[in-house]
């Protein structure tokens, strides 16, 4: 009996220690999301710092390359738009940010050129942000720039809770530094490991269960719906028009393995007040390899992919900007 109690106590203590270390590691990596730890090394990546806002967790560092004094990837801009100019705010994660491509080749700049005179597009994308973080970003920072049209680029990892994205960065950094010993992390690191497979080019068949699981989990999906709803309510209050553009993962697009998940997101967007575009059809004529920034990266388009997205968005932005 005594031995059994000692064994039980020892096991409980071990579990508690593992939980404590996991919590510490998670908190540490929630403070500074390093996009370069997850994706291929290269230029034009998010440089972040810890945010004082506990929902945002991290934010772009104004000291980083191609980031303005206000903390977003754009030229310096004044708070209020110029008279007669339609201001468009681009929201989202690293695809909106323009991960891996020069600023002038990203969606924001290419969309501004496609729209022409009388429009300006401001890029508020932040690498790693999920829909909850994007909503917080819009409400606390973006709306003060008085956009007339708000475009949210949605990617299928945007349902991933922030702590899991941070655990993913933790996992990759650990593997790079100590490949012989996996880090602690239990379900977070296990989920992050599967997420890494998604982001770094597993085939669509292997990726499908992960994507559907993420969008099927009550906590994750509720986070997406609440984020969309919050953006919708505030935009309505401000008189801004909304566009939700769903960006496909760059696998074979004909047929596309995630049409059902896109439909789920599109339905939620419409219910929350967004006009909705599924960009799969706009990219379908191209081989996925021709659109990928890196052969292993199914999440991030290259300059051609950004151009195609921008050209597809432009007519809908014009329509939404009309009285």
N, C-alpha and C positions, 0 to 999 in steps of 0.2 A: 504493500500500500504506500509506504513512504517512498520507495523507488519510483512508483508510478507517478506520485505527486511531483517528485523532483524532475522526472522526465517531462511531465506536462508543463511545469514551470519553466524549464529550460527551453522547450519548444516555443512557448508563448513569448519568452524574452527574445528569442532569435527572430521570430516573426515581427515583434515590435521594433527591433533594431533595423531590420530590413525596411520596414515601413517608414521609419524615421529617416534613414538614408535616402530612400526614394523621395520623400517629401522635400528634403534639403536639396537634392539634385534638381528636382522639378522647379522649385522656387528659384534656384540659382539660374537656371536656363530660361525661366520665364522673364527674367529681367533684361535679357539681351539676345534677341533672335538674330542669329548669324546666318544669313541666306547662303553665304559661300560655303558653309559647312554641309549644306544639303545638296546643292547643285554643283555642276562642274565649275572648276576654278576659271576665272576670267574677269574681264572688266564689266562695268555697268551693272553692278549688283547693289542691292539695298545695303546701306551702311546705317546701322541703327544704334540707338541708345535707350536706356531705360526710360519709360514714361512715368511721369508723376500721376497719370491717370491709371487707376488699377484695372480698368476694363481694357484700355488700349494695350497695356503691359509694355510694349516697345513702340518706338516711333522713329521716323527717319532723323538722322543726325544732321543738323544744318551745316556741320563742319565737313560732311561727306561730299564727294565729288558729285556735281550736277544736282545738288540740292540747294534750294534758295534759303534765304534767311528765315522765312516762315516755316520751313521744314517740309517742303514737298518738292518733287522733282520737276522743276520748271524754271523759267526765267523769273526774275523779280517782277512781281505784279502788284498793282495797288488794290486796296480792299474793294472798292466799288468799281463796277464795270464802267467803261466809257459810254457816254450817251449814244444810243442807237446801236450798240453792240450786243449781240446775243451771247451770253456767257454760258458755256457748257462745262460742267464738272464731271470728270471721269473718276469713278470710284472702283476699288477692287484691290486685288492682291498683286503679286509680282508680275502677272500678265499685264495688268493696267500700268504698273510701274514701268514696264518695258525691260524686264530682266534680260541682261545679256546683249542688248542692242543699244547703240548710241541714242541719245534723247530724240534726235530728229527723225529716227527710224521707228520710234514707238507709236502705238495707236494714237496717243493724244496729239502729237505733232502732225502725224499723217492725216488724222481726222480734221484738224484745223485747216490744213492745206486743201483737203477735199471739199470742205464747206465754203471756203473762199472768203471774200471781203464781207465784213459785218458780223463775223463770228470769232470768238476766241475759245480755246479749249484749255482748261487747267487740269493738270495731272495730279490727282490726289491718291494714286495707288501706293500701297505699302506692302512690301514683300512679307508673306506669311499671314496676312490678316484674314480672319474668317468673317462671316457675315455679321456676327455680333460686334466685332471690333470695327468693321467698316461702318456699321450704323452709328456707333459711338463717335467715330471719326467725323462722320457727316454732321451729327448733331452738335458736337462741341467745337468743331473747327471749320468744316467746309461751308456750312450754311452762311457763315459771316461774309463769304465772298459773293453772296447774292446770285447764285446761278439761276438761269432761266430753265435750263434742262440739265437733269442729272442722269448720267449713264453709269449703270453698275455692270461691270463685267463679272460674270459668275463662272467660276471654274469648279470642277467636281470635288476638289479638296477643300472648298470653302465651308463645308459642313464640319470640318475637323476642329474640335475644341483646341483652344490655344495651348493648353498644357500638353496635348499630344503632339502638336507641331514642335513645341519646345523639346519634348522628349525625342522627337525625330532628329533634331539638330544635335542633341546630346549624344544620341546613338552614333551618328555619323562621325562626329568629332572624336568619339571614343575609339571607333573602329580604325580611323585614320592614325590615331596615336598609339593604340594598343590592340592590334588585330588579334592577338592570341587570347585575350580575355574579355568576354562580353560584359557589359556593364550591368549593374542592377537596374531594375525598372519594372519587373513583373508585367502586368497587363499594359502599362503605358508603353514600355519599350517594345513589347510584343506587337502592339498595335502600330507603333511607330515604324518597326521593321517592315511590316506589311505595307505601310504607307510609303516607305522608301522604294519598295518594289514598284509601286504605282508610279511614283514620280520619276523613276530612273529606267523605265522602259520595259517592264514585264509585258507579256502579251495580254491582249484584251481579255481573253478567257480567264487568265489567272487574276486579273485585276477586277473583273466584274463582281465577284462576291464581296470584295472589300468596299467598292463604291456603293453597292446596294446596302450593305450592312451599315455604313456610315449614314446614309440617307434614311435608313429604316429605324435607327435607334431613336427612341423617344427624346432623349436629352439633346442629341445632335440636331435632329430635325426641328425640334421646338426652338432651338437657338436660331436656326435659319429663318423660320417663319416669324419669330419675334423681331429679328433684325430687319427683315423686309417690311414688316408692319410699322416699325418705328421710323424707318426712312420715309415710308409712305405718308404717315401722319404729319411729320414735320414738313415734308415737301408740300403737302396740301396747304398747311398753314402759311407757308412762305410763297405759295403761288407758283412753285416750280413743277415742271412736267418730268415724268420719270420713264426711263427706258431700262429694262433688264435684258441684257444680251448674254446668252449662255454660250460659253466657249467650249468646244469639244476637246476631249483628250485626243492627242494626235496619233490614234491608231487608224486602222482601215475605217473609212467613213461611209463605205457603201458595200454591204450594210454596216451600220454603226451599232456597236454592242450596248450603248447606253441611252438609246432613244427613250426608254421608259423612265429613266432617271431625269433626263432633260424635260420630259413631259410633266413629271412631278414638280420640278422646280418652276417650270413655266406656269403651271396651274396656280401655285402659291403666289407667284409674282402678280398674276392678273387679279387674284383675290385681294392683294394688298395695294392695288392701285397703279401698277406698272403696265406700260406697253411692253410687249415681250417679243424678242427676236431669238430664234435658235440659229446660231451661226454655222451649224453643221453643213447645211446646204450650200453656203457660200464658199466652203473650203473643199467640197466633195470632189471637185474636178482635179484636185492635185493629190499626188502621192504623199502620204504622211511624211516620208523622209524629206520631201522637198520643202516642207513647212517647219520642220523641227530646228530649233536652235542648235541642238546637239543630238547625235544619233541615239543617245541613251535617255534623252529627256522628252517625255511625252506631254509635258505640261506647258512648255514655253515655245511660242512660235518665233521664227526668225523674222527678218525685216519683211520678207514677202508675206508671211502670215499676218504680220501687223498691218501691212498695206491692205490686204484683202478684207480684214476686219474693219478697218477704217472706212474703206469704200462702201462696205455693206451698211455701216452705221449712218453714213452721211445723209442719205435721203430720209431716213426715219427721224433723225435729229431735226432736219429742216421742217418736216411735217409737224413735229411736236412744238416747234418754235413759232408756228403761225398762230395768229390770234384765234 
